[in-house]
Amino acid sequence: MSLSASTQLHAARKLKLAQTHPLLTQLDSCKTMRELTQIHALIIKEDTFSPYQSSSATTKLISFAAISPNGSLHYAKSIFNHLQNADIFNCNTLIRGLSNSKTPIQALSLYQNMLQRGLSPNNFTYPFVIKACTVSSLTRYGTSVHAHVCKIGLDSDVYIQSSLIHMYTNGKDLAAAELVFAKCCDRDTVSWNSMIDGYVKYGEIELARNVFDRMCCRDVISWNTMINGYAILGNIEEAKKLFDAMPERSVVSWNSMLAGYGKCEDYEGAYRVFNEMPRRDVASWNAMIACYAQCGKSREALSLFDEMKALGVKATEATVVSLLSACAHLGALDQGSSLHKYIDEHKIEIGTITGTALVDMYARCGSLSLAWQVFCSMEDKDVFTWNTIIAGNAMHGYAKEAHELFKKMQESGIWPNDITFVALLSACSHAGMVEEGQRLLACMSSTYSIEPKVEHYGCVIDLLSRAGHLEEAMDLIEAMPMEPNSSAWGALLGGCRIHGNTEVGELVGKRLIGLQPEHSGRYVLLSNIYAAAKRWDDARKVRKKMKAKKVTKIPGITMIELKGTVHQFLSGDQSHPDSDLINEKLSEISARLKSALGYSPDTQQALYDIEEEEKEHAVSIHSEKLAIAFGLLTSDSFQLRVANLIAGDKFGCGGTVGQMSYSVRETGREIENSMFDALMETWSCKGNKLNYLAV
């Protein structure tokens, strides 16, 4: 036997002997940090340990603390920092733990320290160093690591190559990723999957499919990545073809299909997949709940959450964010508050995303004070959080407060984005702040380097139209650097109705009908303008044209939450069991207002030359009024909260009564404006914000 072989055998025997100590055996079976610290204390007291045993104990201690799910990186670093000469194994172990932590950049600091000490990294070091570069978005530093890998001849290692491909695709450098992939001589499944994933991330689905088709041996990750790629793009047909062709499916495969149907807003297709799943994880429930919320099926989302809880599935941050959106959509404050309580009880972290969702829910459910409480309690606020609280103040009519928040946002170091200015301009519109709105539009590009979009111009056109500056609004439309959309023209049309400008209203209305021949609101608003001018024949012609094109008016839908239950009403709906009582209550309200204040409903929108009493009845059966009357009949609460889900027309109707707080939530900007416009007319004429005259 050679001297070298004899030395290695001797070392192996000593190592084996070192590992037979009872305390080392206990370290192998250790499951918690409490056990680890107790064993560590005994090891420190043990004075019979050999150097080999001490080294083995140190390695085991660092390994458990650094990479075990129940470990403690702080403890691992404490042990490591007390080592006089840390070996490569301990360095690699700690780098691995740090690369998977919330502070991966510390792994790079340790790597740099290794180089400075002259300790040579090996093929086990670099995959985790490169991973740390990836998750820290430090591709430039990763490029220098890549250069060092090539210099020491480790660039052919398949694990390092896969890590590099992932890093470059994550850093938006597909060319570099392709170069690494092309140089791979012995590609494993991870390399192929990394390249497919890179293409999918940047929407290069055909290139991803090309790599997928070239694979000799695909695993479930290969299939899932491709299915997810098609699903992200909304190509559910191709996703389903691959899904059906899969040799085996994981829960991730099913979840990808769920997400795909959600992307296509096909909640029925998503629910079919959900029902067929042999096994569900929390991500499955989250995907289905999110799909319902995105498709406006808020009640179904909340119902599914009840089922989820009954089965003992614990919600995550993703779950509650979707559910808060559903509560906001329904204006369901009680359910939203209960969800907030659930978040606290189950110790779901209220980070920036969840906190912002809570602020949005409370603001849209009519409780700006609770929205403000959540906002103030948040440690970290991003631009979306500030935008949400600014928009909340704007929708409640607090324009001055919205602009003060805008100043505080900048003072806190948060730079505004285009959504910030939509909220601010909307606040100006509802408050009639013409000069401030025009100033904001002008300073967007000059001060903040944000080019105004069609939405910003639409807000200012809305502002000018409300204020009666119809010529200026028309000039702004003509000066827009992009093609005006229907919302911009619609705002001008609404202004024409408010200020009785039939001439301009007729031109704009006809143009809008040409742009959106299937939009019922355009016909209705133009016919209302004709009716207000008593041009009954023209009003009838518009209605006939609408009927000839088979365009039907979508009725307004209003929901009211009473004792945690949401009740829904449609405009003109007389199907409720208590319809007679509701109508009596509406008549009583109207009579009181007429008697006390001389108030009468705005009947200018009634389309035909019928008696005034009949017009008043037609106006009185709007969904908002039905919901409020029902609330006054069945609730003792001082405050009623109703939510409009669909508005038929922009600048629809004024005259809703009762002391209440409105909460509005809808999916599209135009619908949202329609809601607030219809309500703000009533608020502004009485000089109030959300508090109506007592009945």
N, C-alpha and C positions, 0 to 999 in steps of 0.2 A: 504493500500500500504506500502510495506517495505521501510525502510530508503534508502537502496541501489537503489531500483527501483525509488524512488522519486528523488534521487540525479542524476541518469542517465537521467530522464525525464527533470529535471531542466537544465542539461548540454546541452541536445538536443535543448531545447527552446532557450538557450543563443546562441548556434551555429547557429540556424536558423536566429535569430535576427542579428547576426554578418554578415551573408551572404546577408542581404538585403540592405547593403550600396550601393549607386549608383556606386561608384568606383569599388567595388567588382563585380558588375554586368558587368561593362565595361571590367574588366579583363577576365570574362568568354567568352566574344565575341571578345577578342583581336586576331588579325591575323598576325601582324608583330612585329618585335623587336622595330621598331620606335614607334608604338602605346604603346607597353609595357613600354618602358622607360619614355614616357610622363605620363602614368598613375602612374608609380612608383614615379615620381617626385611629382605628386599631392598628393599621399598617404603620402609621407614624410612631405609635408606641412600641411596635415590634422592633427589637434591636438585634434579632437573629437573621434578618433578611440579608441575602447575598446581593452583590451588585446586579446580578442577572435577575434576581427576584424583584429588586427595586425597579429595574428598568421595565420588566414585564408588568408590574403593578401600575406604573405610571402610564404605560401605553393603554392598558385596559381602562383606567380611570378617564383618560382623555377621550378615548373612543366612545365610551358610554355617554359622557357629558356632552360631547360635541355632536354626535350623529344619532343618538337614540331619540325617539319621539318624546320620551319623558326626561330628556337630559336638560342640561343648562349650559349654554355657551359661555356665560359669564364664569361659571365654575371651571369649565375647560380652559378658558384663557388664563384664569388665575393659576392653575397648575402649570400650564405651559410657560407662563412668564417666570416661574421659579426654576425652570430647568436651565442649567448652565450651558449645556450643549444639546439642544433639541435635535433629534435625528430626522431624517427625511420622512419616515413613517408618521411620526407625530405631527410634523408640519403638514403633510398631505391630509391627515385626518382633520386637523383644525381648519384648513383651507376648505375642505369639503363641507364641514359644518357651517362655516361662514358664508359660503356661496349659496347655501340653501336658506339663509336667514334673512331678516329684514334689513340687514346691513351688509350686503354682499361686497361692498367696496372695501371692507376690512380684510377680505380674502386677498385682494390685490395688494394691500399694504403689507400683509404677511409674505406674499410672494416676492415683493420688492425687497423685503428684509432678508429673505433667503438668499437672493442674488448678492446682496451687499456683504453677507457673511461668507460667501463663497460656497454655499451649499447648492449642489446641482439639482434642479428639478428633474423629474423623470416623467415617463408616460402616464403615471397615475396622478401627477400634479396638474398637468395642463388641461384636461377636460373640465376640471372644476374652476381653474383660473379663467378659462374662456367662458364658462357659464357665468361667472361673476361679472365679466365684461358685458355679457349679453343682457342680464337682468338689470345692470346698472346703466345700460344704453351708452357704454363707453367703447364704441366700435373702433375709434381711432387708437385708443390704447390697446385694444384687442389686435389691431393690425401689427403693432410692435411686438406683441406676444407671438403672433403668427411668424413674424420674421425670426424671432429667437428660436422657435420650434424648428424652422427650416435650417437654421444655423447649426443646431446640435443634432440634426438628422432624424427628428421624430415626426416629420411631416407625412410619413407614410402610415402612421398609426391610425387605424380605422376609427377609433373612438375620438381621437383628436380631430380627425377630418370631419366627423359628424358634428362635433361641437363647433367647429369653424363655420360649417355650412349654416348651422342654426344661428350663429352670431351674425353672420353677414346678411342673411335674409331678415333678421330682426332689425338690423341697422340699415335697411333699405339699400343694400348693395348687392343686388342680384347678380351683377357681372362677376364680382369676387366669389360669390357662392358657386356660380356655375364653373368658374375656373378651378376651385377646389374639388368640386364634384367630378369634373373631367379628368383630374389627375388621380382620382381614386382608382387604384389597381384592383383592390380587393374589397369591393363595396359590400357592406352588410345591409340588412334591412333598415337599420337606423339611418344610414347614409341616404338611401333612396327616400325614406319617409321624410327626412329633413328637407330634401330638395322639393318634394311634392308640397310639403307644408309651406315652404318659402314662396312657391308660385301661388298657392291658394291665398296666402295673406295679402298678396298684391293683385288679386283678381285675374291672374294669368292662368285661367282654368284650362285652356287648351294645352299650354306647355306642361301644366301639372298632369293632365291626362296622358300626354305623350310619355312622360316619365313613368307614370303608373302602368301604362300598357307595356312598357319595356321590361318591367320587373319580372323576374323568373319566379320568385317566391314572395308572395304578398302575405302580410299578417293582417290582423284585424285593424291595426292602426292605419295601415295603408288604405284600406277600404273606408274607414271612418273619416279619414282626412279628405278623401275625394268626395264622399257624400256630403260632408260639411261644406266643402268648397262650392258644390252645386247649390246647396241649400242657402248659403250666404247670398248667392247671386239671384236667388228666387227661382232657379231652374229646378222645380220640384220633380218634373218628369224624368230628367236624367238622374237625379238623386234616387228616385224610386227604382229605376232600372238597376242601378248598382246595388241598392239595398236588397232587391229581390234576388240578385245574382250572388250575394255573399255566401260563402261556404259556411260561415258561422257568424252570429251576431252577438255583440255585447250590448250592455245597456247604453253605452255611448252611441252605438249605431242607431238605436231607437230614438235617443235624445236628439241626434242630428236631424232625423226626419221630423221630429216635433218642431225643432227650431226652423226647419225649412218651411213647413206649413204656416208657422207663425210669421215668417218673413213675407209669405204670400197673402197674409191675412185670411187664411182659410182655416177658421177655428173648427169647422166641422171635420175637415180632413185631419187636423191635429188631434181632435178628440177620438177619431177612429183609431189612429195609431196608439194613442194613450190607452185606450181600452184593450187593445190587442197585446200590449206589452206583457211578457211573461214575468218580468221583474222591474220594479221602479226604484230609483233612488231619489234623493231630494232634488237633484237636477231635473228629473223628469217632471216632478210636480211644479218646479219653478218655471220650466218651459211652457207647460200647459197654462198655468196661471198668467204668465206674461203674455201668452197668445190671446187669452180672453181679454186681458186689460188693454192690449194694443188694438183689438178689434172692437172695442167699446162694449164688450160683454162683461160689464163690471159686476153685476149680480152673480153671474156664473163664476167669476174669479173668486169672489168672497165665499160662495157656496163650496167651491172646490177646496178652499182653505179650511173650511170647517171639517170636510171629509179627511183632509190631510192630518189635521190635529187629532181626529178621532182614531186614526190608525197609528198614532204615536210618532209621526214623522216630524222632527223638529225643523222649524223654519230657519232660513238663513237670511243674510242681508238682501240677497236677490229676491227672495220671496216677499219680504215686507215692502221693498221698494215698489214692486208691481202692485201689491195690495193697497198701498197708500195712494197710488195713481188711480186705482179703481174707486176708492173712497172719495177722492177729489172729484172724479168724474160724476159721481152720484150726488155730491154735496152731502155725503153721509158723515156728519161730524161725530155723532155718537160712536159709529163703527170705527172711524178713524182714531178717536180717542182711545177706544178699547184696544186697537192695534198698537197704539203707542204704549199702553200699559203692558201689553204682551211683550213688546220689545224690551222694556225695562225688566220685567219678571224673568225673562229667559236670557237676560244678559247678552242680547245681541248688540254688538258695538254700534254706537251711533257715530259713524264716521261722516265724512263730507257728503257722500252720496245719500245715505239714509237721512242725515240731518236736513239736507236740501229737500228731500221728498216730504219730510214732515212739515217743513216751512210751507211748501207748496200746498200740501193738503189742508192745513189749517187756514191759510189765506183764501183758498178757493172754497172752503166750506164756511166762510163768513166770519171766522174768528181771527182777526188780524192780531189781537193781543196775544193769543197762544202762539201764533206764527212768530211773533217778535220774541217771545220767551225762549223758544227753541233756537232761534237765530242767535240770541245773546249768549246762550249756553254753549254754543259750538266753539271748540278751540280752534279748529281749522276751517276757514271759509275760502272757497275758491270763487272764480268769477260767476259760476252758475248759481252759487248760494246767494251772492249779492244780487244777481239778476232776478232771482226768485222773490226776494224781499222787496226789491224795487218795483217789480211787476205787481206784487201783492198790494202795495200802497197805491199804485196807479189804478188798479181795478176797483179799489174801494173809494176812489175819488180824492185821495190824499196826494195831490200833485206836488205840493210844496215839500212834503216829507220825502217823496220819491227823489226829488232833486237834491235834498240834503243828504240822503243816503248815497247818492252818486258821488258827492264830494267826499264823504267819509270813506267810501270804497277806494278812491284814488289815494287818500291820505294813508290808508292801510297798506298801500303798495300793490293793489290789484288793478291791473289795466283793463279797461272796458273792452268789450267786443261788440259785434254788430247787434246781438240780441239785447244788450244793455240799452242801446239807442232806440230799439223798437219799443221797449218798455217806457223809456223817458218820453218819447214822442207821443205814445199812446196817452200818457198822463197829461201831456200838454193839450192833446185833442179834447179830452173829457173836461179839462178845466178851462178851456178857451184861451190858453196862453199862446196866442198867435206869434208874437215877437220872439218869445223864448223858443218855440218850436222851430221857427225859421233859423234862429241863431244856432241851435243844435245841429240842424241839417247841414248848415254851412261849415261848422267847425269839425264835423266828423272827419273829413279828409284833411283839412288844413292843420288841425291840432292833434288828431288821434290816428292819422294815416289809415282810416277805415273808409273805403269807398262805399257811399250809400247804395243800397240795393233797392229793388222795386218796393219792398215792404216799407222802407223808410220814407220813400216818396209818397207811398200810399197813406201813411200816417199823417203827413203834412197836408196832403190833398184833403184828407178827412177833416183835419183841423181847420183849414181855410173854408171848406164847404160848410161846416157847422157854423162858423162865424159869419157866414154870408158873403165871404170874399170869393164869389164864384168865378169871376173873371181871372183873379190871381190863381185860383185852383186850375182853371183851364190852361193858363199860361205855363204853369208848372208841369202839367201833363205834356204839353207840347215841347217843353225844354228838357224832359227826361232823357238821359243818355241811352236808355234802353226802351224797348217797346212797353208801353203801359199795359198792365194786366187788368183783368176784369175787376179786381178789388179796387184799383185806383179809379176806374170809371164808375164803379158802384158807389164809392164814397161821394163822388161828385153828384151822382143821381140822387143820393140821399139828401144832400144839401139842397138840391133843387126842390125836393118835396117839402123840406122844412121851411124854406123861404119862398115857396110858391112860385118859383121860376119855371113856368110851364114851357117856355120857348127852348131854353137850354135843356131842360129835363127831357123834352120830346126827342131832341137830337141825340142826347147821350143814351136815353133808354132804347131807342131803335138800334144804336150802335152795339149796345150791350146784348140785345137779343140776337143780333147777327153774330156776335162773338160766342155767345152761350145759348144756343137755341133750345137746349134741354134744361136750362136753369129756370125753375118756376118763379123764383124770387124776382127775376128781371121783369117778367110780364106783370106780376102783381104790383110791383112798385110803380111801374109806368102807368098802369091802370089807376092806381091810387092818385097819382099826380093829375091825371085827367079828371078823376072824380072830384078832387079838391077844387078844380077849376070849373066844375059842373059841366064838363064836356062828356056827357053820358054816352053819346054815340061812339066816341073814340075809346072810351073805357070798355064798352061792350065789344068793340072790334078787337082790342087787345086780348080780351078774354076768349073770344071766338078763335082767334089765331092760336092761342095757347091750347084750346081744346082740340083744334084741328091737328095740331102737332102731337097730340096725346101726351102733353106735359101736365103732370098732376102736381098740385101744391102739397108739399110735405107739411103736415100739421105740426104746430109747435108742441113740444113735449116738456112738461114741467114735473119735477119730482119734489116731494116734501118728505122730510124725515121726522117721524113721530115715534118716540120711545124705541129708537133703534131700528124701526121698520121704515122702508122707503116706499111711499105711495106714488103712483104715476098717473098723470092726467094729460089728455090731448086737448088741443083747442077744439071747442064745439062738442066735446065729449059729454053725452047725457046718459051714458050707460052705467054710471056709478049707482049703487043701491040707494045712496042718499042724495041723488041728484035734486030732488024737490027741495030738500033742506038746504042744499048748497045754493040753489037759485034764490031761495028766500033770503039767505044770508047776504048774497050779492045785492039783492034789491034793497035790503036794510042798510047796507054800507052806502050805496049810492044815494039813498034818501037822506041819510045823516049828513053826508058831505054837501049835498045840495042845500039842505036846510041851514047848516052851520057856516059853510064857507062859500056857498054859491058855486061849488065845483060841479062840473059835469064832464063826462067822458069825451075824449077827442073823437068826434064822428066824421072827421073829414075824409077818412079812408074808406068809409062805406061806399060801395061801388055803384049803387043804384039809387035812383031818386025815390026812395021809400020814406015813410014817415019818420020823423026824428026819434020817436019812441022805439021804433023797430031798429033803427041804427044803433041806439044805445044798447039794446039787447044784444045785437050782433057783436058789438065791441066788448060787452060784458062777459062773453063766454070764452075769452082767451085762456089758454092753459094756466098762465100764472095766477089769474084771478080765481079760477076753479080750485087750484091747489091752496091758495091763501084762505079762501072761504072754508074749505074743508079743515084746514088747520085751526081756524078760529072756532069751528064747531066742535072739534074733537080734542083740542089741547088747551090746557090751562097755562102753558108756558108763555111768558112775556115775549119771548123771542121766537119767531118762526123763521126757518131756513128753507128756502126753496132753490132748486137748481134747474135752469133751463138747459135742455140737451140739444134741441134743434130749434133754430129760428127760421121762420118762413121768409122774412124779408128784412133787409137792412133798414134801420130807422122804422121798425115795425109799428109799435103802438105805444102810447103813453097812457097814464091814468091808473096804474095798479096802486091799490091802497092797502093800509094796515101797517102797524108798526112791526118791522121785521128787519132781518139782515139777509141780503141776497148772497148766494154763493153760486158762481157760474163755472162750469167746467165743460170744455168741448175739445175736439181733436184738431180742428182746422182754424187757421187765423181768421178767415172770413166769417165763419160761424161765430167765433168768439167776438169779433167786432160787432156783428149784428146784435148779439146779446146785449153787450154793454151800451151800444148806441140806443137800442130800444128803451133800455131802463134809464139811461142817463138823461134822456129828454124829460122824464118825469122828475128826476132829482133836481135838475137845474132849474126847472120852472118854479120849484118851491124853495130853492136855495139850500137844500139838504144834501147829504151824501147818502148814507144808508138808512137813516132813520126817517120813516114815513110819518105822516100825520096820524095821531091816535084816532082809532075808530070808536 
